[in-house]
Amino acid sequence: MTLLQVERSADTIPAIFLKQAARLRTRVALRRKEFGIWRRITWDDYALHVRWVGHALLAMGLQKGERVGVIGENRPEWLYSDLGIQSAGGITTGIYATSSPEQVHYVLDHSEARVVIVEGEEQLDKLLEVRGRLPRLERIIVMDPEGLHAFSDPMVMMFGEFLTSGRRHEEAHPGALDDRIAGLTPDDVGLLIYTSGTTGPPKGAMLTYGNVRFEVEASLQPIPATEHDEVLSYLPLCHIAERSFSVFLAVHHGYAVNFSESVEAVPENLREVRPTILFSVPRIWEKLHSGIMLGMKDADWLKRIAFALASKIGRAYAARRLARQSIPLGLGLAYALARVAVLMPLRHRLGLDRVRIALSAAAPISPDVLRFFWGFGVEIREIYGQTEGTAMTTAHRIGDVQLGTVGKPMKGIEVRIAPDGEILARSGGVFKGYFKDPELTARTIVDGWLHTGDVGEFDPHGNLRITDRKKDIFINAYGKNIAPQYIENKLKFSPYVSDAVVIGDGKKYLTALIVIDEDNVVKWVQDHRVPFTTFSDLSQSPEVRKLIAAEVDAVNRTLSSPEQVKKFAMLPKRLYQEDGEVTPTMKVKRKAIMEKFGDIVAALYRDT
């Protein structure tokens, strides 16, 4: 091992991780909930498991640059596997736990993975169904053996046995893993992230250790995390956003990662963990907002009045902060009283009282939702980026937030607008390319500039404003450009609307497909004694239609005439990732929705 190798490997995630673990040792690195109790995992334990995974893969003959698949929900073993794979010189290839057997087959076949690590019986079943068509697959490792104690298969190994093999390899070859880590360079690919996309098969984006290191350093100003922070991990770990907060930034700063039991358990886990950093996608912030608003409707009259007054004071206070104006003495005193009497107790009840860094990304969020939380004392800032740029391109800085924008380019990142409005980015975070697809890579990176596929503009202060996805903007029958996301976000601000798809390409007027928010609408119909049995009944109820019509009318009053939704239909089902209707970060797949519900769309434009 040469001095140059050591210096270059020091910039890789595995090397940074082991250095942090050696420094923090008995500090808490991870927490998971088992049988109702949060169990702590120290940095020492974390590093031990990572090393055993790495050694186990070396024992299997894993060569530098080979891909290893990981499928499962957020849990410590996912992180052990991820960092262990990288430490052994492999490339972690994450697969969404909600993937179908065919989707699992596609990623493993395309990535040519020799080994795959799966969560438990459910994911193992998918592999067993498709392994006959995966000639390169040699080993399946199962993290959780529950329900599999009597199962036996020469290709399948339980995680405990896997770790034992790693421990034995380390005893026999104590310096083997360190040598492999020392041989890594910033130019080496460490991650193969298959973008879910809204059209076509997934594409494997190759991210290098240099990409990751650049993004971590660029994030230090907008995300000033410390080793004393806590995060709640619940978004898919194979997505670049959650990977950034649960692995990259956690390893760099040394803060603790708490694993949520499930997405459904996030509200409960928030109250238990009370994180100091909360990164989320818009859907979660929207759900929290609607929950608060509907909860207040059920409160007694005194609480409703107190909340309304405190919210009004909070919004006025936040508006001046956002405008960077001085706070009048009277407003400051009123806000202090509202904060102590109403806002902080409510934040504590929701688990948001310790949040000091609140972030939203992965999809556009309504400025109305942001204003609500700012008035509530949770100062959400937006981040913009994509997998191909290693997650982050622009961000709101603390004290420099302009709602309706996604902030300014981060340190070392150049952003410009192409003549057709597309956002282009250039930085050390731009990915190496798409795995086994040089033609698409050449179309995506041109002269060093990443073509994002998003359309936007800069405001007079240098903040980037996203208009829409380039492929989603359409022109109506009168030649006017329509950006549907702007209208959809306004519709989703309603507590009764979960999703909306605005349509109107080449049409004389706009229509919308709406998915109702089941929890909130169920509560409304129960309060109004409206009978129903299934989701379909609920969505087709005349009373519910009147409720949603009122929400659409309210939005239309804030829009210009060409942007107004003239007709709408409520979809008779929830949207599921498994059905190909939404991405893992809960963005609607517009093309899939249009194809699946084409008859409903046609009916909206049929003459009556």
DRENVEXBA-145321 format. One line per 3 residues: number of its first residue (from 1); their letters; for each residue x, y, z of C-alpha. Coordinates in pm, whole numbers, plus 50000, padded with zeros to 5 digits. Example, Ala and Ser with C-alpha at 12.3 -4.5 7.8 and 13.67 -1.06 7.14 Angstrom:
1) as) 51230 49550 50780 | 51367 49894 50714
! end
This chain:
1) mtl) 50000 50000 50000 | 50158 50332 49891 | 50120 50673 50059
4) lqv) 49932 50794 49748 | 49683 50508 49785 | 49620 50596 50149
7) ers) 49568 50964 50068 | 49328 50890 49781 | 49131 50626 49973
10) adt) 49083 50874 50258 | 48826 51051 50038 | 48609 50741 49999
13) ipa) 48302 50667 50210 | 48441 50341 50360 | 48760 50515 50477
16) ifl) 48569 50811 50623 | 48329 50572 50796 | 48602 50370 50970
19) kqa) 48777 50690 51079 | 48452 50823 51233 | 48379 50491 51402
22) arl) 48725 50487 51558 | 48667 50841 51690 | 48310 50804 51819
25) rtr) 48332 50441 51937 | 48071 50405 52216 | 47851 50691 52095
28) val) 47512 50591 51949 | 47527 50552 51571 | 47197 50375 51496
31) rrk) 46868 50294 51670 | 46600 50046 51575 | 46275 49963 51751
34) efg) 46232 49603 51864 | 45934 49481 52066 | 45841 49840 52150
37) iwr) 46189 49939 52272 | 46446 50148 52084 | 46771 49949 52076
40) rit) 47101 50138 52048 | 47388 50041 51820 | 47724 50206 51888
43) wdd) 47976 50313 51628 | 48199 50027 51747 | 47922 49774 51675
46) yal) 47838 49944 51348 | 48200 49922 51228 | 48233 49561 51343
49) hvr) 47931 49452 51136 | 48048 49650 50831 | 48390 49486 50851
52) wvg) 48237 49138 50881 | 48015 49199 50575 | 48319 49320 50380
55) hal) 48529 49022 50482 | 48244 48780 50405 | 48226 48917 50050
58) lam) 48602 48888 50012 | 48571 48526 50126 | 48317 48476 49844
61) glq) 48571 48609 49597 | 48409 48946 49527 | 48628 49146 49292
64) kge) 48665 49522 49284 | 48389 49681 49076 | 48147 49387 49093
67) rvg) 47786 49466 49181 | 47600 49338 49488 | 47223 49385 49517
70) vig) 47047 49491 49837 | 46668 49467 49878 | 46483 49563 50195
73) enr) 46321 49825 50414 | 46528 50067 50622 | 46715 49877 50893
76) pew) 47072 49853 51029 | 47153 49550 50811 | 47092 49763 50500
79) lys) 47365 50004 50611 | 47598 49722 50721 | 47556 49573 50375
82) dlg) 47597 49900 50187 | 47919 50004 50359 | 48049 49647 50371
85) iqs) 48001 49607 49995 | 48185 49933 49929 | 48463 49840 50173
88) agg) 48520 49518 49978 | 48549 49722 49658 | 48205 49624 49533
91) itt) 47930 49849 49399 | 47608 49862 49603 | 47302 49818 49383
94) giy) 46989 49902 49583 | 46651 49764 49479 | 46320 49897 49610
97) ats) 46145 49666 49855 | 45819 49728 49670 | 45961 49601 49341
100) spe) 45784 49315 49165 | 45975 48993 49087 | 46011 49111 48726
103) qvh) 46154 49446 48835 | 46396 49269 49070 | 46500 49044 48783
106) yvl) 46559 49343 48554 | 46794 49523 48796 | 46990 49213 48897
109) dhs) 47022 49095 48537 | 47115 49438 48403 | 47369 49501 48682
112) ear) 47511 49147 48647 | 47508 49102 49025 | 47673 48787 49162
115) vvi) 47540 48831 49515 | 47216 48979 49649 | 47128 49058 50011
118) veg) 46753 49051 50084 | 46552 49149 50390 | 46340 48844 50462
121) eeq) 46097 48583 50338 | 45894 48817 50117 | 46198 48939 49923
124) ldk) 46351 48590 49914 | 46035 48460 49742 | 46086 48714 49464
127) lle) 46443 48593 49410 | 46344 48228 49412 | 46084 48304 49146
130) vrg) 46332 48463 48904 | 46673 48314 48989 | 46642 48058 48709
133) rlp) 46679 48351 48468 | 46980 48500 48651 | 47277 48289 48542
136) rle) 47533 48515 48710 | 47365 48501 49053 | 47562 48284 49295
139) rii) 47448 48373 49646 | 47139 48507 49825 | 47190 48640 50179
142) vmd) 46881 48684 50402 | 46892 48955 50673 | 46592 48836 50877
145) peg) 46546 48458 50915 | 46194 48481 51061 | 45975 48211 50908
148) lha) 46275 48048 50740 | 46423 47836 51018 | 46325 47513 50841
151) fsd) 46420 47645 50497 | 46726 47503 50325 | 46875 47590 49986
154) pmv) 47240 47568 49876 | 47226 47917 49723 | 47072 48083 50032
157) mmf) 47262 48188 50345 | 47125 48358 50657 | 47283 48687 50767
160) gef) 47417 48541 51093 | 47606 48270 50904 | 47722 48533 50654
163) lts) 47869 48748 50934 | 48033 48443 51091 | 48209 48370 50764
166) grr) 48328 48731 50759 | 48463 48706 51114 | 48653 48390 51024
169) hee) 48796 48552 50712 | 48910 48851 50916 | 49085 48621 51164
172) ahp) 49264 48442 50880 | 49335 48754 50669 | 49332 49051 50914
175) gal) 49459 49310 50667 | 49265 49204 50358 | 48973 49448 50393
178) ddr) 49198 49743 50482 | 49405 49671 50172 | 49092 49666 49957
181) iag) 48977 50001 50106 | 49322 50149 50052 | 49298 50054 49686
184) ltp) 48982 50260 49632 | 49005 50600 49463 | 48766 50896 49421
187) ddv) 48722 50793 49057 | 48590 50449 49148 | 48216 50382 49128
190) gll) 48071 50292 49469 | 47699 50313 49398 | 47476 50199 49115
193) iyt) 47141 50369 49167 | 46855 50268 48943 | 46634 50569 48893
196) sgt) 46267 50478 48921 | 46175 50721 48647 | 45824 50801 48531
199) tgp) 45864 50633 48191 | 46053 50333 48060 | 46275 50082 48243
202) pkg) 46503 50203 48525 | 46845 50342 48434 | 47154 50260 48641
205) aml) 47329 50583 48743 | 47696 50529 48837 | 47810 50747 49127
208) tyg) 48176 50766 49227 | 48331 50827 49567 | 48446 51161 49431
211) nvr) 48084 51251 49345 | 47974 51170 49699 | 48262 51356 49864
214) fev) 48192 51665 49652 | 47823 51667 49745 | 47891 51624 50117
217) eas) 48127 51921 50118 | 47889 52131 49908 | 47610 52061 50160
220) lqp) 47799 52188 50468 | 47664 52543 50440 | 47292 52473 50380
223) ipa) 47291 52165 50610 | 47511 52250 50912 | 47472 51913 51086
226) teh) 47678 51801 51386 | 47746 51472 51563 | 47478 51565 51817
229) dev) 47198 51558 51560 | 46933 51286 51511 | 46749 51185 51194
232) lsy) 46456 50953 51126 | 46521 50719 50834 | 46205 50606 50652
235) lpl) 46230 50688 50280 | 46373 50413 50055 | 46748 50374 50109
238) chi) 46805 50292 49743 | 46693 50647 49662 | 46974 50902 49655
241) aer) 46796 51140 49893 | 46759 50900 50188 | 47102 50753 50119
244) sfs) 47248 51101 50156 | 47097 51162 50498 | 47119 50810 50641
247) vfl) 47465 50722 50508 | 47675 50998 50346 | 47598 51288 50580
250) avh) 47560 51063 50884 | 47906 50915 50823 | 48062 51257 50760
253) hgy) 47908 51432 51061 | 47874 51134 51295 | 47509 51189 51391
256) avn) 47260 50917 51494 | 47021 50749 51248 | 46689 50615 51382
259) fse) 46501 50365 51166 | 46127 50408 51140 | 45920 50091 51173
262) sve) 45739 50173 50847 | 45610 50471 50649 | 45273 50427 50823
265) avp) 45446 50447 51162 | 45628 50774 51082 | 45391 50998 51289
268) enl) 45433 50773 51595 | 45809 50736 51545 | 45844 51112 51502
271) rev) 45693 51162 51847 | 45927 50902 51996 | 46252 51007 51828
274) rpt) 46189 51383 51802 | 46464 51430 51542 | 46670 51747 51510
277) ilf) 46703 51710 51132 | 46391 51621 50937 | 46421 51560 50566
280) svp) 46103 51465 50389 | 45925 51456 50057 | 45629 51691 50002
283) riw) 45370 51413 50055 | 45473 51374 50421 | 45470 51749 50488
286) ekl) 45129 51771 50319 | 44995 51488 50537 | 45124 51654 50854
289) hsg) 44962 51982 50749 | 44623 51826 50673 | 44635 51627 50998
292) iml) 44689 51943 51201 | 44414 52134 51023 | 44155 51857 51056
295) gmk) 44258 51793 51416 | 44183 52154 51494 | 43834 52121 51347
298) dad) 43758 51859 51612 | 43903 52063 51899 | 43683 52260 52136
301) wlk) 43605 52623 52054 | 43870 52765 52288 | 44149 52561 52132
304) ria) 44031 52649 51782 | 44036 53021 51863 | 44378 52994 52030
307) fal) 44520 52804 51734 | 44371 53046 51478 | 44514 53344 51665
310) ask) 44855 53181 51719 | 44870 53079 51351 | 44788 53432 51238
313) igr) 45061 53575 51460 | 45302 53304 51344 | 45238 53377 50977
316) aya) 45291 53749 51029 | 45614 53681 51218 | 45735 53435 50953
319) arr) 45650 53675 50669 | 45880 53938 50815 | 46155 53683 50871
322) lar) 46125 53560 50513 | 46139 53920 50389 | 46440 53977 50617
325) qsi) 46263 54268 50785 | 46297 54375 51146 | 46038 54238 51387
328) plg) 45828 54509 51562 | 45836 54484 51941 | 45462 54413 51965
331) lgl) 45475 54134 51709 | 45781 53984 51876 | 45607 53976 52215
334) aya) 45286 53835 52065 | 45483 53564 51885 | 45674 53471 52200
337) lar) 45342 53426 52383 | 45184 53230 52094 | 45493 53010 52072
340) vav) 45492 52920 52440 | 45115 52882 52478 | 45016 52711 52151
343) lmp) 45279 52650 51884 | 45551 52470 52082 | 45311 52240 52272
346) lrh) 45157 52140 51938 | 45502 52087 51785 | 45595 51871 52084
349) rlg) 45281 51663 52037 | 45382 51598 51675 | 45748 51528 51753
352) ldr) 45867 51845 51576 | 45978 52043 51880 | 46351 51963 51842
355) vri) 46367 52008 51464 | 46629 52271 51383 | 46691 52173 51018
358) als) 46375 52100 50817 | 46413 52015 50449 | 46190 51918 50157
361) aaa) 46305 51768 49829 | 46245 51503 49560 | 45935 51681 49423
364) pis) 45781 52031 49414 | 45599 52143 49728 | 45327 52405 49754
367) pdv) 45447 52742 49891 | 45121 52747 50091 | 45235 52438 50283
370) lrf) 45572 52602 50347 | 45409 52923 50473 | 45195 52720 50712
373) fwg) 45495 52544 50866 | 45701 52862 50882 | 45420 53024 51080
376) fgv) 45420 52712 51295 | 45791 52762 51368 | 45918 52477 51147
379) eir) 46128 52662 50889 | 46128 52419 50597 | 46389 52488 50330
382) eiy) 46394 52330 49986 | 46669 52132 49816 | 46673 52060 49444
385) gqt) 46869 51794 49262 | 46857 51450 49105 | 47038 51117 49123
388) egt) 47258 51209 48826 | 47387 51511 49019 | 47440 51309 49341
391) amt) 47128 51450 49506 | 47186 51820 49558 | 47225 52109 49314
394) tah) 47060 52411 49476 | 46938 52481 49828 | 46794 52749 50050
397) rig) 47056 52877 50291 | 46961 52957 50650 | 46849 53320 50654
400) dvq) 46815 53332 50274 | 46486 53170 50181 | 46256 53276 49901
403) lgt) 45943 53060 49895 | 45847 52942 49549 | 46213 52885 49460
406) vgk) 46461 52607 49541 | 46740 52842 49645 | 47079 52917 49496
409) pmk) 47340 52683 49349 | 47548 52515 49618 | 47920 52569 49658
412) gie) 48116 52462 49353 | 47806 52400 49139 | 47733 52593 48819
415) vri) 47374 52618 48700 | 47252 52777 48379 | 46932 52782 48176
418) apd) 46942 52648 47819 | 46766 52840 47540 | 46467 52604 47565
421) gei) 46442 52664 47940 | 46603 52337 48054 | 46813 52354 48370
424) lar) 47176 52251 48316 | 47426 52181 48596 | 47802 52129 48610
427) sgg) 48000 52018 48915 | 48208 51746 49074 | 47879 51581 49168
430) vfk) 47775 51503 48810 | 47761 51125 48778 | 47994 50907 48571
433) gyf) 47714 50797 48341 | 47449 50529 48292 | 47565 50171 48334
436) kdp) 47597 49996 47997 | 47433 50290 47812 | 47695 50523 47660
439) elt) 47447 50671 47412 | 47207 50792 47683 | 47504 50912 47887
442) art) 47624 51121 47591 | 47279 51279 47555 | 47255 51351 47929
445) ivd) 47604 51495 47985 | 47706 51735 47708 | 48040 51915 47741
448) gwl) 48035 51845 48114 | 47684 51989 48161 | 47414 51765 48309
451) htg) 47083 51804 48127 | 46835 51770 48415 | 46511 51742 48220
454) dvg) 46362 52017 48439 | 46258 52359 48316 | 46317 52669 48527
457) efd) 46436 53025 48560 | 46632 53245 48799 | 46462 53517 49000
460) phg) 46628 53864 49034 | 46811 53745 49348 | 46969 53439 49188
463) nlr) 46726 53182 49325 | 46626 52900 49093 | 46254 52854 49029
466) itd) 46141 52517 48888 | 45862 52550 48635 | 45799 52181 48564
469) rkk) 45947 51870 48410 | 46038 51947 48050 | 45833 51654 47921
472) dif) 45528 51747 48134 | 45475 52104 48010 | 45207 52113 47743
475) ina) 45039 52364 47513 | 44662 52404 47515 | 44442 52449 47207
478) ygk) 44498 52825 47219 | 44879 52799 47213 | 44940 52878 47582
481) nia) 45212 52689 47770 | 45073 52519 48081 | 45293 52398 48370
484) pqy) 45071 52136 48538 | 45278 52093 48857 | 45197 52446 48972
487) ien) 44824 52376 48950 | 44857 52026 49096 | 45040 52160 49401
490) klk) 44761 52406 49467 | 44504 52126 49448 | 44709 51908 49685
493) fsp) 44712 52184 49947 | 44356 52073 50022 | 44347 51825 50311
496) yvs) 44099 51618 50107 | 44323 51578 49799 | 44608 51328 49804
499) dav) 44713 51352 49438 | 44613 51542 49127 | 44703 51507 48760
502) vig) 44620 51808 48543 | 44547 51737 48173 | 44497 51962 47874
505) dgk) 44758 51907 47602 | 44601 52043 47283 | 44265 52085 47459
508) kyl) 44040 52387 47493 | 44028 52359 47870 | 44205 52184 48157
511) tal) 44074 51885 48346 | 44211 51698 48646 | 44219 51345 48779
514) ivi) 44201 51359 49158 | 44285 51099 49420 | 44111 51174 49747
517) ded) 44295 51164 50080 | 44129 50857 50226 | 44190 50926 50596
520) nvv) 44064 51282 50584 | 43769 51215 50354 | 43660 50915 50565
523) kwv) 43657 51138 50870 | 43453 51401 50682 | 43189 51152 50562
526) qdh) 43162 51001 50910 | 43108 51346 51057 | 42841 51411 50794
529) rvp) 42687 51062 50820 | 42747 50973 50456 | 42728 50594 50400
532) ftt) 43010 50412 50219 | 43181 50072 50215 | 43485 50080 49985
535) fsd) 43733 50339 49858 | 43554 50327 49524 | 43221 50407 49693
538) lsq) 43385 50695 49873 | 43537 50843 49559 | 43209 50822 49366
541) spe) 42987 50960 49642 | 42785 51268 49531 | 42851 51430 49871
544) vrk) 43225 51377 49839 | 43215 51511 49484 | 43056 51833 49616
547) lia) 43330 51852 49881 | 43607 51819 49621 | 43428 52055 49379
550) aev) 43440 52324 49647 | 43814 52265 49689 | 43870 52287 49311
553) dav) 43664 52606 49293 | 43876 52761 49570 | 44193 52683 49375
556) nrt) 44046 52814 49048 | 43988 53153 49211 | 44368 53186 49250
559) lss) 44445 53098 48886 | 44425 53274 48551 | 44143 53163 48322
562) peq) 44356 52930 48100 | 44497 52760 48415 | 44160 52688 48574
565) vkk) 44036 52331 48599 | 43698 52317 48422 | 43617 51951 48492
568) fam) 43755 51684 48721 | 43711 51316 48797 | 43795 51129 49115
571) lpk) 43987 50809 49056 | 43822 50499 49204 | 44143 50363 49359
574) rly) 44449 50462 49557 | 44775 50497 49363 | 45038 50233 49434
577) qed) 45402 50196 49345 | 45344 49825 49294 | 45092 49910 49020
580) gev) 45340 50139 48847 | 45135 50451 48927 | 45378 50637 49157
583) tpt) 45754 50636 49211 | 45910 50527 49545 | 45925 50894 49645
586) mkv) 45552 50918 49578 | 45566 51121 49256 | 45282 51040 49018
589) krk) 45378 50866 48693 | 45177 51084 48459 | 45209 50865 48149
592) aim) 45102 50551 48337 | 44800 50730 48485 | 44695 50865 48147
595) ekf) 44715 50518 47994 | 44542 50335 48278 | 44258 50585 48314
598) gdi) 44230 50694 47951 | 43857 50623 47942 | 43796 50860 48235
601) vaa) 44005 51130 48065 | 43812 51082 47740 | 43483 51121 47927
604) lyr) 43599 51456 48068 | 43633 51592 47714 | 43326 51425 47566
607) dt) 43052 51665 47459 | 42743 51638 47677
! end
